[in-house]
């Protein structure tokens, strides 16, 4: 035989102001319509409402009674579980990169330059604006993206702008390397510069050393040209 699962009976007790039997019947009507509620007992004098059932939300019934009767309803039992307040998630601070963008813009007079500056500086991501009527360029310093900047320029100033590509200068790192040059019996250390991209070879000038020797004295056995005395 299959054993039937016995459902746990839920008993909830509420308290509110009930001044007459008609008021109690209205409260009972609002509670009994909830799914899972089987029986409702109301004591008019004490203002207690006891609800029995197998599967209903205690707090939802409390909210329903308050909404329908517009009276404050106190949940006596079971006590509601304390709500766990989750700490707010810490948002990672994104560091905004300040960059310089140069746009090619048509500027025909001083008033045009002044109006363009005023319009661009209204954007919160634009910090500085410089115009050059001779070169027909506008330099913008800020955190705004290039695509957004062109759209903003066209929408607010009614001007077409083109981004001028900036030249990037490559810095070549050099390091000094010591080499040894052999000249006869002498070893000379010379420092040359080595480039990572291209090694520049330099002509190494080796100093010329003159070895001075004293001429042998006359009448010496060391001098092959000395006169011999018989």
C-alpha positions in Angstrom: 0.0 0.0 0.0 1.2 3.5 -0.8 1.4 5.7 2.2 -0.3 9.1 1.8 1.9 12.0 2.7 0.4 14.0 5.5 0.5 17.8 4.9 1.6 20.0 7.8 -1.1 22.2 9.1 -0.2 25.9 9.3 -1.7 28.0 12.0 -1.3 31.8 11.7 -2.6 34.4 14.2 -3.2 38.0 13.4 -4.5 41.0 15.4 -6.4 44.0 14.1 -9.2 46.3 15.2 -12.6 44.7 14.6 -15.6 46.7 15.9 -18.5 44.5 14.8 -19.7 41.2 13.4 -20.2 42.7 9.9 -16.5 43.8 9.9 -15.4 40.3 11.0 -17.4 38.7 8.1 -15.7 41.0 5.7 -12.3 40.1 7.0 -13.1 36.4 6.9 -14.3 36.7 3.2 -11.0 38.2 2.2 -9.0 35.5 3.9 -11.0 32.4 2.9 -10.5 33.1 -0.8 -6.8 32.5 -0.5 -5.6 29.1 -1.8 -4.6 26.7 1.0 -6.8 28.3 3.7 -9.2 25.9 5.3 -10.7 27.7 8.4 -10.8 31.2 9.8 -11.7 32.0 13.4 -12.3 35.6 14.4 -12.7 37.0 17.9 -14.4 40.4 17.7 -13.6 41.5 21.3 -9.9 40.7 21.2 -9.5 41.5 17.5 -7.6 38.2 17.0 -7.9 36.3 13.7 -6.7 32.7 13.5 -6.2 31.1 10.1 -5.6 27.4 9.6 -4.6 25.6 6.4 -2.0 23.4 4.7 -0.3 25.6 2.1 -0.6 29.4 2.3 1.8 32.3 2.6 1.4 33.9 6.1 2.8 37.3 5.1 0.8 37.5 1.9 -2.5 37.1 3.8 -1.3 39.8 6.2 -0.7 42.1 3.3 -4.1 41.2 1.8 -6.1 42.0 4.9 -4.3 45.4 5.3 -4.9 46.2 1.6 -8.6 45.3 1.7 -9.5 46.7 5.2 -7.1 49.6 5.2 -6.2 48.7 8.8 -3.0 47.9 10.5 -2.6 44.1 10.9 -0.1 42.6 13.3 1.3 39.1 12.7 1.5 37.4 16.2 2.5 33.9 15.1 4.5 32.5 13.4 7.0 35.3 13.7 8.2 36.5 10.3 11.8 35.6 9.5 14.1 38.6 9.6 14.9 39.9 6.2 18.6 39.5 5.2 19.9 42.7 3.9 22.5 42.1 1.3 25.4 44.6 1.4 25.5 46.7 -1.8 27.9 45.3 -4.4 31.1 47.3 -4.7 31.4 48.7 -8.1 34.8 48.8 -9.6 36.0 52.3 -10.3 36.9 52.6 -13.9 39.7 54.9 -14.5 38.8 57.3 -17.3 41.7 57.9 -19.7 42.1 61.5 -20.8 43.1 61.7 -24.4 43.6 64.4 -27.1 41.6 64.2 -30.4 42.2 66.5 -33.3 39.3 67.0 -35.7 39.3 68.6 -39.2 36.4 71.1 -39.0 35.4 73.9 -41.3 35.9 77.3 -39.4 35.1 80.4 -41.4 35.2 83.2 -38.8 35.9 84.1 -35.1 32.2 83.8 -34.2 32.2 80.2 -35.6 35.2 79.3 -33.4 33.6 80.8 -30.3 30.3 79.1 -30.8 32.0 75.8 -31.5 34.0 76.0 -28.3 30.9 76.9 -26.2 29.0 74.0 -27.7 31.7 71.4 -27.2 32.4 72.4 -23.6 28.8 71.7 -22.6 29.6 68.0 -22.8 30.7 66.6 -19.4 33.4 64.4 -21.0 35.1 67.3 -22.8 37.5 69.3 -20.7 39.4 71.6 -23.0 38.9 72.8 -26.6 41.4 74.7 -28.8 40.7 75.8 -32.4 43.0 76.7 -35.2 41.2 78.6 -38.0 44.3 78.7 -40.2 44.7 74.9 -40.1 40.9 74.3 -39.9 41.4 72.0 -37.0 39.9 71.6 -33.5 41.8 70.0 -30.7 39.6 68.3 -27.9 41.0 67.1 -24.6 38.8 64.8 -22.5 37.5 61.3 -22.0 35.0 61.3 -24.8 35.3 58.6 -27.5 36.0 59.6 -31.1 32.8 58.1 -32.5 30.6 59.8 -29.9 32.5 63.1 -30.4 31.8 63.2 -34.1 28.1 62.4 -33.5 27.8 65.1 -30.8 29.6 67.6 -33.1 27.1 66.9 -36.0 24.0 67.0 -33.7 24.8 70.1 -31.6 27.0 72.2 -33.8 25.8 71.0 -37.2 29.3 70.5 -38.4 31.1 67.5 -40.0 34.4 66.5 -38.4 37.1 64.1 -39.4 39.6 62.6 -37.0 43.2 63.6 -37.9 45.5 60.6 -37.2 48.3 61.5 -34.9 51.9 60.5 -35.5 53.4 58.2 -33.0 57.1 58.6 -32.5 59.0 55.4 -31.7 61.7 55.7 -29.2 64.7 53.6 -29.9 66.4 52.1 -26.9 70.2 51.9 -27.1 72.6 50.2 -24.8 76.3 50.2 -24.5 78.3 47.0 -25.2 81.9 46.5 -24.4 84.1 44.7 -26.9 87.8 43.8 -26.9 90.1 44.7 -29.8 93.4 42.9 -30.0 96.4 44.9 -31.4 99.5 43.0 -31.1 100.0 42.0 -27.5 97.7 44.8 -26.3 93.9 44.2 -25.5 91.9 47.4 -25.7 88.3 47.6 -24.4 86.0 49.9 -26.4 82.3 50.8 -25.7 79.9 50.9 -28.7 76.1 51.6 -28.8 73.8 48.8 -29.8 70.3 49.5 -31.1 67.4 47.0 -30.5 65.9 47.5 -33.9 69.1 48.2 -35.9 72.6 47.7 -34.7 74.8 50.6 -35.7 78.3 49.6 -36.4 81.0 52.2 -35.7 84.6 52.2 -36.9 86.8 51.5 -34.0 90.0 53.5 -34.1 92.7 51.6 -32.4 95.4 53.9 -31.0 98.9 53.2 -32.5 101.5 52.5 -29.9 105.2 53.2 -30.6 107.4 51.1 -28.5 110.5 53.1 -27.8 113.7 51.3 -27.0 117.0 52.8 -26.1 119.9 52.3 -28.5 122.6 50.0 -27.1 125.7 51.7 -26.0 128.9 51.5 -28.0 131.3 48.9 -27.0 128.5 46.8 -25.6 128.1 43.1 -26.1 124.4 43.8 -26.8 125.1 46.1 -29.8 125.7 44.0 -33.0 127.2 47.1 -34.7 129.7 47.8 -31.9 133.3 47.9 -32.7 135.3 45.0 -31.2 138.6 45.8 -29.6 141.3 43.4 -30.1 
